Amino acid sequence: MSLINEYRATEEAIKELQARLKNLSEDDKLQTELEFEGKLRTLMGEYQKSLRDIIALLDPESKVSKAPRGVVKTTGTKRARKVKQYKNPHNGEVIETKGGNHKTLKEWKAKWGSDVVEGWATLLD
């Protein structure tokens, strides 16, 4: 898309969104909801309650209230990486590494492609 077409499309989208915003701002239902939200937030502030407290009060079985605040569930320790051995069939060179941040391995992948080089790998226990 050319830059001028993108500009015109964006301009048209802005006009449509402005018209939609104007229609929404004149909607009585929106005004009622905004008024309710304002009063609710004022009431929450008056009683020093958070949204989580309100949800827990109104829906005790909600997922939000199940985990205490500040508690992070851990699934355990990181799994150790296994050593891979790469044997280059072109020159017979062998390298062993746990990750992909090996200088020679990066050179091989740049030269012959990642898929080809990964085909040279064997997993060591």
Backbone bond lengths (Angstrom), bond angles and torsions (degrees), N, CA, C in turn:
res aa  C-N    CA-C-N  psi(-1)  N-CA   C-N-CA  omega(-1)  CA-C   N-CA-C  phi
1 M - - - 1.449 - - 1.523 107.78 -
2 S 1.313 115.49 133.16 1.462 119.14 179.21 1.523 109.31 -72.00
3 L 1.298 115.20 161.88 1.458 121.24 -176.98 1.529 111.28 -63.19
4 I 1.316 117.06 -38.64 1.475 119.87 -179.29 1.531 110.66 -69.14
5 N 1.331 117.24 -36.43 1.470 119.83 177.03 1.522 110.82 -66.84
6 E 1.325 115.87 -40.15 1.459 120.31 177.83 1.529 110.09 -63.72
7 Y 1.340 116.03 -40.32 1.465 121.21 178.17 1.534 110.45 -61.07
8 R 1.312 115.90 -47.55 1.482 119.83 -178.57 1.522 111.59 -65.35
9 A 1.327 116.76 -39.97 1.466 120.16 178.83 1.524 110.57 -64.79
10 T 1.321 116.56 -40.61 1.464 120.99 178.58 1.519 110.51 -66.45
11 E 1.308 116.15 -41.66 1.465 121.01 178.37 1.526 110.77 -61.17
12 E 1.331 116.92 -43.24 1.465 122.04 178.70 1.526 110.60 -64.47
13 A 1.333 116.59 -41.83 1.465 120.59 178.92 1.520 110.47 -63.05
14 I 1.323 117.11 -40.33 1.465 121.11 178.24 1.527 110.31 -61.99
15 K 1.330 116.77 -43.24 1.469 120.09 179.51 1.523 110.87 -62.14
16 E 1.339 116.25 -42.51 1.467 119.88 179.44 1.525 111.05 -63.87
17 L 1.339 116.12 -42.23 1.458 120.11 179.96 1.526 111.52 -67.35
18 Q 1.333 117.18 -36.88 1.472 119.64 177.73 1.527 110.80 -65.39
19 A 1.331 116.93 -39.83 1.462 120.29 177.63 1.524 110.36 -64.73
20 R 1.327 116.05 -41.32 1.475 120.64 179.41 1.527 110.10 -64.90
21 L 1.331 116.44 -41.44 1.460 120.96 178.82 1.523 110.93 -62.82
22 K 1.322 116.49 -41.46 1.471 120.70 179.14 1.521 110.25 -62.55
23 N 1.347 116.33 -44.58 1.474 120.09 179.05 1.521 111.28 -62.92
24 L 1.340 116.49 -41.02 1.459 119.63 179.35 1.526 111.37 -66.11
25 S 1.320 117.31 -39.90 1.464 119.88 -177.41 1.531 111.59 -67.47
26 E 1.303 117.31 -22.51 1.462 121.08 178.27 1.524 112.53 -90.92
27 D 1.330 116.96 -3.95 1.459 121.76 -177.53 1.532 110.30 -77.60
28 D 1.335 116.55 129.14 1.459 121.46 -179.24 1.530 111.78 -66.20
29 K 1.335 117.05 -34.14 1.464 119.82 179.76 1.528 110.47 -63.42
30 L 1.315 116.40 -41.41 1.461 120.31 178.70 1.526 110.01 -63.37
31 Q 1.312 117.00 -44.43 1.461 120.15 179.80 1.522 110.50 -59.69
32 T 1.336 117.40 -40.61 1.458 121.75 179.53 1.527 110.49 -64.76
33 E 1.347 116.34 -43.99 1.465 120.41 179.77 1.523 111.41 -65.15
34 L 1.324 117.44 -41.53 1.466 120.63 178.42 1.528 111.20 -63.61
35 E 1.329 116.12 -39.69 1.458 120.43 178.04 1.527 110.25 -64.57
36 F 1.342 116.49 -43.33 1.460 121.19 178.51 1.527 110.67 -61.67
37 E 1.335 116.88 -45.58 1.458 121.15 -179.65 1.538 110.96 -60.42
38 G 1.319 116.14 -43.09 1.459 120.12 178.96 1.511 112.38 -61.99
39 K 1.332 115.62 -45.12 1.469 119.43 179.84 1.524 111.10 -66.85
40 L 1.337 116.68 -37.93 1.459 120.61 179.33 1.529 110.84 -64.85
41 R 1.328 116.40 -44.08 1.467 119.60 179.07 1.533 111.23 -64.52
42 T 1.312 117.05 -37.89 1.462 120.80 176.87 1.519 110.52 -63.27
43 L 1.318 115.69 -43.81 1.465 120.94 179.29 1.532 111.22 -65.26
44 M 1.328 116.24 -40.81 1.466 120.55 177.70 1.531 110.06 -61.55
45 G 1.307 116.61 -41.20 1.461 120.53 178.58 1.515 111.88 -66.89
46 E 1.315 115.63 -38.70 1.458 120.67 -179.50 1.529 111.04 -62.85
47 Y 1.340 116.76 -38.50 1.464 121.38 -179.37 1.535 112.84 -99.79
48 Q 1.314 116.54 6.14 1.465 123.19 179.12 1.526 111.93 52.54
49 K 1.312 114.95 52.62 1.463 122.14 178.58 1.520 109.43 -116.11
50 S 1.333 115.47 145.18 1.459 120.48 178.18 1.522 109.47 -97.94
51 L 1.309 115.08 173.18 1.456 120.10 177.67 1.522 110.51 -62.57
52 R 1.332 117.00 -36.51 1.469 120.78 177.32 1.532 110.64 -61.04
53 D 1.331 116.29 -40.53 1.462 119.95 179.41 1.522 110.83 -63.02
54 I 1.317 116.86 -40.98 1.460 121.47 -179.50 1.532 110.01 -66.20
55 I 1.329 116.11 -44.01 1.466 119.76 179.84 1.524 109.84 -63.85
56 A 1.338 117.38 -43.18 1.459 120.63 178.88 1.523 111.34 -62.52
57 L 1.319 116.79 -34.26 1.455 121.22 179.63 1.526 111.09 -71.43
58 L 1.334 116.24 -44.35 1.457 120.44 -176.23 1.534 113.31 -82.58
59 D 1.326 117.07 -31.03 1.461 121.31 -177.85 1.525 108.98 -137.96
60 P 1.333 117.60 82.80 1.465 120.67 -175.25 1.534 113.97 -62.55
61 E 1.311 117.81 -23.18 1.465 120.79 -178.76 1.526 112.72 -91.57
62 S 1.316 116.38 9.78 1.457 121.05 -179.97 1.513 110.95 -66.60
63 K 1.339 116.73 149.11 1.459 122.23 179.71 1.524 111.30 -64.92
64 V 1.322 117.47 -29.56 1.460 121.95 -176.46 1.523 110.72 -62.60
65 S 1.323 117.77 -38.01 1.456 120.37 -174.50 1.521 112.91 -84.74
66 K 1.308 119.91 -8.63 1.463 122.73 -176.08 1.521 112.91 -67.68
67 A 1.329 118.49 -43.56 1.463 121.08 -177.17 1.525 109.42 -95.10
68 P 1.332 117.76 127.90 1.457 119.34 176.63 1.525 110.57 -64.15
69 R 1.305 115.30 151.20 1.469 120.39 -179.28 1.507 110.93 -64.17
70 G 1.322 115.58 140.45 1.445 120.82 174.64 1.521 114.06 83.63
71 V 1.324 117.89 -5.23 1.452 120.50 -179.66 1.524 108.60 -95.16
72 V 1.323 115.32 127.19 1.455 120.55 179.78 1.512 107.90 -112.44
73 K 1.325 116.01 126.49 1.455 119.87 177.99 1.518 109.29 -79.94
74 T 1.317 115.63 134.40 1.460 119.63 176.51 1.516 108.34 -113.32
75 T 1.291 115.36 146.19 1.456 119.95 -179.00 1.516 111.39 -95.93
76 G 1.298 118.22 2.10 1.456 121.48 179.46 1.511 110.69 124.29
77 T 1.300 115.00 -165.00 1.452 119.37 -178.96 1.515 109.88 -86.00
78 K 1.317 114.19 165.69 1.465 118.88 178.39 1.519 109.78 -67.69
79 R 1.289 115.80 144.96 1.453 121.40 176.83 1.522 107.61 -77.98
80 A 1.323 115.44 132.18 1.459 120.09 -179.59 1.527 109.72 -69.59
81 R 1.321 115.40 139.88 1.462 119.57 178.01 1.518 109.69 -74.18
82 K 1.310 114.76 147.56 1.454 120.08 178.69 1.520 109.23 -92.95
83 V 1.319 114.82 149.48 1.458 120.90 -179.02 1.525 109.16 -78.16
84 K 1.323 115.23 131.29 1.461 121.13 175.30 1.525 108.26 -110.82
85 Q 1.322 114.38 142.85 1.459 120.24 176.99 1.525 107.29 -114.06
86 Y 1.310 115.55 126.11 1.461 122.02 179.05 1.520 108.07 -110.00
87 K 1.336 116.38 128.24 1.457 120.35 176.56 1.520 108.00 -118.18
88 N 1.326 115.72 116.78 1.455 122.48 -179.31 1.530 108.83 -77.39
89 P 1.339 118.63 116.00 1.457 120.85 -178.26 1.530 113.03 -72.23
90 H 1.323 116.94 -15.74 1.458 120.34 -178.35 1.520 112.47 -77.68
91 N 1.361 116.80 -36.83 1.459 118.76 -178.13 1.529 112.86 -129.73
92 G 1.341 118.03 0.12 1.457 121.69 176.96 1.521 114.38 78.14
93 E 1.318 117.68 2.54 1.464 121.61 -179.00 1.524 109.91 -68.40
94 V 1.326 116.50 139.73 1.462 122.49 -178.89 1.525 108.42 -122.27
95 I 1.349 115.37 134.55 1.464 120.14 173.60 1.515 108.64 -131.45
96 E 1.326 115.95 150.08 1.458 122.23 175.89 1.517 108.07 -121.99
97 T 1.334 116.10 133.86 1.455 120.16 -178.72 1.520 109.77 -153.48
98 K 1.337 115.62 155.72 1.459 121.29 175.63 1.523 111.58 -96.13
99 G 1.316 116.58 -20.24 1.451 119.80 -177.29 1.506 111.38 -135.63
100 G 1.317 116.51 -177.97 1.453 121.00 -177.57 1.509 113.72 -94.61
101 N 1.326 117.72 12.88 1.456 120.38 -175.71 1.531 111.37 -99.16
102 H 1.316 116.08 36.00 1.461 122.11 -179.52 1.522 108.15 -96.80
103 K 1.319 116.01 131.78 1.469 120.97 -173.85 1.524 112.29 -57.64
104 T 1.325 117.04 -50.75 1.465 120.94 -178.60 1.521 110.82 -64.89
105 L 1.337 116.34 -40.19 1.466 120.71 179.59 1.532 110.32 -61.57
106 K 1.329 116.35 -41.39 1.469 120.28 177.64 1.526 111.08 -63.14
107 E 1.339 116.59 -40.12 1.465 120.05 178.62 1.523 110.89 -63.37
108 W 1.327 116.38 -43.70 1.461 120.27 178.75 1.531 110.90 -61.39
109 K 1.342 115.97 -44.44 1.467 119.54 -178.82 1.521 111.00 -65.08
110 A 1.321 116.84 -34.19 1.464 120.31 177.66 1.531 110.52 -68.73
111 K 1.320 116.08 -36.48 1.459 120.55 -175.93 1.529 112.57 -81.12
112 W 1.342 117.12 -46.36 1.464 119.89 -173.64 1.530 113.56 -109.37
113 G 1.315 119.04 -8.50 1.459 121.67 -179.94 1.520 111.71 97.82
114 S 1.310 115.61 145.65 1.460 121.92 -175.12 1.528 112.34 -62.97
115 D 1.337 116.84 -43.20 1.464 120.46 -177.62 1.524 111.28 -63.16
116 V 1.315 116.56 -41.62 1.464 120.87 -179.32 1.522 110.11 -65.13
117 V 1.335 116.91 -46.54 1.452 121.35 -178.08 1.523 111.25 -65.34
118 E 1.320 117.70 -39.23 1.470 120.43 177.56 1.523 111.02 -63.20
119 G 1.309 117.38 -26.14 1.461 121.69 175.11 1.522 112.47 -67.92
120 W 1.301 117.71 -20.02 1.462 122.33 179.11 1.528 112.15 -84.20
121 A 1.321 117.63 -7.94 1.468 122.14 -171.87 1.519 111.86 -81.64
122 T 1.318 114.18 143.71 1.469 121.87 168.03 1.517 106.95 -129.13
123 L 1.310 115.75 142.03 1.449 122.14 -177.57 1.524 109.85 -86.23
124 L 1.310 117.40 127.08 1.463 122.10 177.89 1.516 109.06 -99.88
125 D 1.323 116.99 143.01 1.469 120.03 178.85 1.485 112.43 -95.59
